[in-house]
Amino acid sequence: MDRIPEKIDSRFRYVLLAAERAEQLIRGGSPKIETPETKPTRIALSEISMDLVAWDYGPPPPEVEEPGTEGAPAEG
């Protein structure tokens, strides 16, 4: 596997990002770089290493209240 770029916090996120970008290329997306590579996964990894693929963490998940704790009397 290629070296993980500094801006990406884990190898798992790197793999997910590369898979998503490769899927875009497979579905007809245009490569953002000129490269002799023909495989979408290799192109995606190259684009990510050159910081050409935008990504973010997304919104935080909503907080979920535990069922049955609302309005229950305190134990003790």
C-alpha positions as CSV (number, residue, x, y, z in Angstrom):
1,M,0.0,0.0,0.0
2,D,1.1,3.5,-0.7
3,R,2.2,5.8,2.2
4,I,-0.7,7.3,3.9
5,P,-0.9,11.1,3.4
6,E,-0.4,13.2,6.6
7,K,-3.9,14.8,6.3
8,I,-5.6,11.4,6.6
9,D,-5.8,10.1,10.1
10,S,-6.0,6.4,9.6
11,R,-5.3,3.7,7.0
12,F,-9.0,2.7,7.2
13,R,-10.1,6.1,6.1
14,Y,-7.5,6.1,3.4
15,V,-8.9,2.8,2.0
16,L,-12.5,4.1,2.2
17,L,-11.5,7.3,0.4
18,A,-9.6,5.5,-2.3
19,A,-12.5,3.1,-2.8
20,E,-15.0,5.9,-3.1
21,R,-12.8,7.8,-5.6
22,A,-12.1,4.7,-7.6
23,E,-15.8,4.0,-7.8
24,Q,-16.3,7.5,-9.2
25,L,-13.7,6.9,-11.8
26,I,-15.3,3.5,-12.8
27,R,-18.6,5.2,-13.2
28,G,-17.1,7.7,-15.7
29,G,-15.5,10.4,-13.5
30,S,-12.5,12.2,-15.1
31,P,-9.1,11.7,-13.6
32,K,-7.7,14.8,-12.0
33,I,-4.1,14.0,-13.1
34,E,-2.3,12.8,-16.2
35,T,-0.9,9.4,-15.4
36,P,0.2,6.3,-17.3
37,E,-1.9,4.3,-14.8
38,T,-5.0,2.7,-16.2
39,K,-6.5,1.1,-13.1
40,P,-9.0,3.3,-11.2
41,T,-7.6,2.3,-7.8
42,R,-4.1,3.4,-8.7
43,I,-5.3,6.6,-10.2
44,A,-7.4,7.3,-7.0
45,L,-4.4,6.6,-4.7
46,S,-2.2,8.9,-6.8
47,E,-4.9,11.7,-6.6
48,I,-5.2,11.3,-2.9
49,S,-1.5,11.4,-2.3
50,M,-1.3,14.6,-4.3
51,D,-4.2,16.1,-2.1
52,L,-6.5,16.4,-5.1
53,V,-9.5,14.6,-3.6
54,A,-11.6,16.7,-1.2
55,W,-13.0,14.9,1.9
56,D,-14.2,15.7,5.4
57,Y,-15.4,13.9,8.4
58,G,-19.0,14.8,7.8
59,P,-21.5,15.9,10.5
60,P,-21.3,14.3,13.9
61,P,-23.9,11.6,14.6
62,P,-27.0,12.6,16.5
63,E,-27.0,11.9,20.2
64,V,-29.3,9.0,21.1
65,E,-31.0,9.0,24.5
66,E,-31.1,5.6,26.2
67,P,-34.6,4.2,26.3
68,G,-36.4,4.1,29.7
69,T,-34.2,6.7,31.5
70,E,-36.3,9.7,30.8
71,G,-38.7,10.5,33.6
72,A,-37.7,7.4,35.7
73,P,-37.2,7.9,39.4
74,A,-33.7,7.8,40.6
75,E,-32.6,4.5,42.1
76,G,-31.1,4.5,45.5
